[in-house]
């Protein structure tokens, strides 16, 4: 059964998000204008949830580039503390990524304060899990949260493992009480994330850093102390081990047009399919000693200059999820582009910006339903990369090019022209700061993107 085209266009909201406490949501929560008759309540439809993970392990994905912290709002001068190189883990180097997902919900409304969510309305729960470890979500005492994660693997799902991922593939019965428009979604997980990865030098592809086991400890960056995981062996020790990271615990998304469930859909027992598309490549990044200025969660303490005692470090860079509704007979398609751009105005290097569009195979127009972006280090990137702007919506121009907008409806990538042939180049304009070579008076940089892949999840 095909979904109506007017409810298919979606866009990514972004990540990370901070969520206020006391924001509960249960399956079938009603908004004020919902009404249900006894006969309607007896009818049900189905919404099937699945997580689609990009599994291409091409080693070139470890050699892409990203911009330095200064390009994305970090204080000027911080990059001067880096004397090593940024390195990334490709799909081949990332062996496991375990999350303890507490809930996946879609909602009629969400109240935002910047990128923070303070309230939800009219939500439908698609997945939920109650942890057996009470301290796993302890954000007031990070050390206790880390200890709880080290104690037990209960509730953790390795989203890179197809068998483990089946635990998230749920069929939810929906009733007339759930009939409404849904414009937002939110995935919440416990702060401790577990990963096993080998990080390679973007210059030659040779292994440089490895995730290693450790325990909660204290680290210092610019004379500021914070709780981290300190490894028992240097991160340069050959052989990756599973490590615990403290990471942002929410991924949000926004449908570009509301997803609508009507009373007629329920009466006809309609089936909906929602896939959450996720690309983990480049998610794990590290910096060779003497360390970093962005409070990395995994450190080996091999360097101490009096102000920083973090040594070699590894961090999880902000992930993004793209939601796609599709028919039972269709496939979710990925269209992946990348461009190498100047890192900043000091001439130190470059970064690669990845932009991925998602659409469904039975749509001849290839209407974009989801978007994700990522930034990845090149051979001359010298610092941690914080990720590109999260895309909330897409605007199509009269020449068929696309403008990609953030949560404030401000254009971050302009005049993006899609192409059909893998390996072919195309053009767009990327927002930049005035110190970036080639940044024009309007604050945009001409960029050449290459279509790297078109594949099905």
Number of C-alpha atoms within 10 A of each C-alpha: 11 13 15 10 10 10 17 24 22 29 30 31 32 28 23 19 20 18 18 11 9 8 11 10 18 13 19 17 17 20 17 8 6 13 14 15 9 8 9 16 17 12 17 21 22 18 16 17 20 17 21 23 20 17 14 15 14 12 17 11 22 29 25 27 33 33 29 28 23 19 22 15 9 14 10 10 9 16 18 11 15 18 15 17 21 30 37 37 31 30 26 17 22 23 18 17 21 21 21 24 22 19 18 21 19 27 24 21 18 20 12 15 11 10 18 16 18 15 17 19 20 24 26 24 18 21 19 17 13 11 16 11 17 11 19 25 21 17 13 9 12 22 20 17 23 27 18 19 23 18 11 12 14 11 18 21 21 19 21 19 14 12 10 14 16 13 15 17 16 15 17 19 18 23 23 27 23 28 23 21 18 22 19 27 24 26 21 20 23 25 24 27 21 23 22 22 27 28 31 24 22 28 16 10 18 11 18 19 28 26 32 29 20 21 17 21 16 16 24 20 19 16 11 10 14 14 19 25 26 25 21 13 15 20 31 19 12 14 14 21 17 18 24 29 22 23 19 20 22 22 22 27 27 27 26 22 18 19 20 17 20 15 21 13 20 24 17 11 16 17 21 21 17 18 21 19 23 19 20 22 26 27 22 27 28 34 27 23 22 20 32 30 19 17 20 29 22 32 34 24 24 16 15 15 11 10 12 21 24 28 22 24 31 30 23 22 24 21 23 26 29 28 29 26 26 25 18 13 10 16 16 22 20 22 22 21 25 24 22 22 22 25 28 21 16 10 11 12 20 23 26 24 24 25 19 21 22 28 27 23 18 15 14 8 9 14 16 22 26 31 31 27 24 27 27 36 36 27 20 18 27 28 30 31 30 22 23 21 21 28 30 24 26 24 16 13 12 7 8 12 15 19 22 23 21 18 18 11 13 13 21 19 23 23 20 21 15 20 16 11 12 14 13 13 18 16 18 20 21 22 18 23 19 16 13 19 16 16 19 15 9 10 15 21 23 17 20 17 27 21 22 16 17 16 13 16 15
